[in-house]
Amino acid sequence: MSSWVNKYLSCAYEDGARGPDRFDCWGLTRAARHADMGKRLLPEYGSLRNTDPREFTRAYEEESSAMEECTPEPGAIAAVMIGRICTHVALVVDSPSGLRILEINPSRSPRCLPLRKWLREHSKVTFHRDKT
């Protein structure tokens, strides 16, 4: 696992937080993807809250339409879907042992799990990267 991931593993969850010490899933994905993976800085969506799935899905649709769907790769955003509703996002990161998912959510501390293990926890996930 990349050493930069460790700084996110000690942060706390807060709905709507964008860092540097507190994040929600969008804030963590947005910050790490830009600051540590050199990807474009995505919109902040400051009003976005986990408790408003319609608004969360609207933001997901807006951002994913500007990206391309892909297979899991470093820097890709993993979007957890229940039907047509996006309920969670996370970031694909590389490690010597293979791809992992960096995430945070209201029910657990930040973590970086092997991709396969994380996928077993979610029935439908789509992955998106910046258009090349």
C-alpha positions in Angstrom: 0.0 0.0 0.0 1.3 3.5 -0.8 2.6 5.4 2.2 0.3 8.4 1.5 -2.7 6.3 2.2 -1.8 6.1 5.9 -2.6 9.8 6.4 -6.2 9.1 5.5 -6.5 6.1 7.8 -6.3 8.3 10.9 -9.0 10.8 9.8 -12.6 10.9 11.1 -15.9 10.7 9.3 -18.2 13.7 9.2 -21.0 14.1 6.8 -20.2 16.8 4.3 -16.6 17.2 5.4 -13.9 17.8 2.8 -10.7 17.5 4.9 -8.0 17.7 5.9 -8.8 15.8 9.2 -12.5 14.9 8.6 -14.1 13.6 5.5 -17.2 11.9 4.1 -16.8 9.4 1.3 -16.9 12.1 -1.4 -14.5 14.3 0.4 -11.9 11.5 0.9 -12.2 10.3 -2.6 -11.9 13.8 -4.0 -9.0 14.8 -1.8 -6.8 11.7 -2.2 -7.4 11.3 -5.9 -6.3 14.9 -6.5 -3.5 15.5 -3.9 -1.9 12.0 -4.0 -2.7 10.6 -7.4 -2.4 13.8 -9.5 -6.0 13.6 -10.9 -8.1 16.6 -11.7 -9.8 18.3 -8.7 -13.4 17.3 -8.7 -16.2 19.7 -7.6 -16.6 20.1 -3.8 -20.4 19.7 -3.7 -20.4 21.3 -0.3 -24.1 20.7 0.2 -23.8 17.0 -0.6 -24.8 14.8 2.3 -25.0 11.0 2.8 -28.4 11.5 4.3 -29.8 12.8 1.0 -29.5 9.9 -1.6 -31.3 11.9 -4.3 -28.8 14.7 -4.2 -25.9 12.3 -3.8 -27.1 10.4 -7.0 -27.5 13.7 -8.9 -23.9 14.6 -8.1 -22.8 11.1 -9.1 -24.6 11.3 -12.4 -23.1 14.7 -13.2 -19.6 13.6 -12.5 -19.8 10.1 -14.1 -21.2 11.7 -17.3 -18.0 13.6 -17.6 -15.9 10.5 -17.1 -15.8 7.1 -18.7 -16.7 3.8 -17.2 -13.8 1.4 -16.8 -12.5 -1.7 -15.0 -10.9 -1.1 -11.6 -7.6 0.8 -12.0 -5.6 3.1 -9.7 -7.3 6.5 -9.5 -10.7 5.2 -10.5 -13.8 6.1 -8.5 -15.8 3.1 -7.3 -19.5 4.0 -7.0 -21.8 1.7 -5.0 -25.2 1.5 -6.5 -28.6 0.2 -5.2 -30.7 0.2 -8.3 -30.2 3.6 -9.8 -29.2 5.3 -6.5 -25.6 5.9 -5.7 -25.1 5.3 -2.0 -21.3 5.5 -1.6 -18.1 6.3 -3.4 -14.5 5.1 -2.8 -11.1 5.3 -4.5 -9.1 2.5 -6.2 -5.5 2.6 -5.1 -2.5 0.4 -6.1 -0.4 -1.6 -3.7 2.4 -4.2 -4.1 -0.3 -6.9 -3.3 -2.8 -5.6 -5.9 -5.6 -3.1 -6.1 -7.3 -1.9 -3.0 -10.1 0.4 -2.0 -9.7 3.5 0.2 -13.0 4.4 1.8 -14.7 6.0 4.8 -18.3 5.8 5.8 -20.5 6.7 8.8 -20.4 3.2 10.3 -16.7 2.6 10.3 -13.3 4.2 10.4 -11.4 4.8 7.2 -9.9 1.6 5.7 -8.0 0.3 2.7 -9.2 -3.1 1.8 -8.2 -5.5 -1.0 -10.5 -4.8 -4.0 -11.9 -8.4 -4.1 -12.8 -8.3 -0.4 -14.5 -4.9 -0.8 -16.4 -6.0 -3.8 -17.9 -8.9 -1.8 -19.5 -6.4 0.4 -21.4 -4.6 -2.4 -23.7 -6.2 -5.0 -23.3 -3.5 -7.7 -20.3 -1.3 -8.2 -19.3 0.8 -11.2 -15.9 2.3 -11.8 -15.1 5.6 -13.5 -11.9 7.4 -14.7 -11.2 10.7 -16.3 -11.6 10.6 -20.0 -8.3 10.3 -21.8 
